[in-house]
Amino acid sequence: MNNFQTWFEAQQGSGLVDIKFAVMAGKGVTSTAIKNELLAAEAVISAGYVKKTPPYPTSVIPTEVLKVIEAAHL
């Protein structure tokens, strides 16, 4: 069993139902690379290095761009 499978089974035990990846081959992108990135991100979050709150703008954003950002949070 690999690291991703171990992580996935633990997440299923916590209630995760399914996860899907859509990977388009090219430039060294593989499903294994995506899974490794997911595991790395999960480790950083679990270690408390990343806030669990959604990001918010901290600079001046043109109103047209701000409208797109706000619409994406619906």
N, C-alpha and C positions, 0 to 999 in steps of 0.2 A: 504494500500500500504506500502511495507517495504522500507528500506533505499536503497537497491539495485535497486528496481523498480523505485524509485524516481530519482536516479542517472542515470539509463539507459534512462529514458524518457528525461531527460535534455540533455544527450549526443546525443540522436536521434535528438533533436531539433537543435543541433549544427552540425549535418551531419553524425553521426555514423549510419551505416546501419545495422550492425549485430555484435554479439559477440557470440562465441561458447566456451563451456567448455567441456573438456574430463576428467572426474573424475573417477579414479579407486578406488573403495571402499577399505578401509583398514586403520588401524592405526589412526582412528579418522578423516580421510579425508572425507569431505562431500562437496556437491556443496555449501551449506550455508557457510562453512568455507572458501572456495575459494572466494566466493563473498565478504565476510567480509575482506579478505586479499586484494582484489582488491580495495575496498573502502578505506582501510587504506593507501594503496600505493598512490591512487589518492589524498587523503587529504594531505599527506606529499609533494607530487609534487606541488599541488596547493598552499601550504603554502610557497613554495620556498625553502624548506629544501634539495631538490635534484636538482642537475644540470640537465638540459634538453639535455646536450651533451652526446654523446655515451662515454662509458668508454674507457680508453686506458691503456696499460700496464705501470706500474711504477716501475717494478722490472726486474731483469734479467730473461729472459724466454728462455729456450732452443730453438734453431732454429726450431726443428721439431714441437714443440708446437706452436710457433709463426706462422708457416705456416698454421696450422689448424685454428688459430684465424683469420688470414688475409683472409683465404678462406671463413670463415663464414660471413664476411662483404660484400661479393659480391652481 
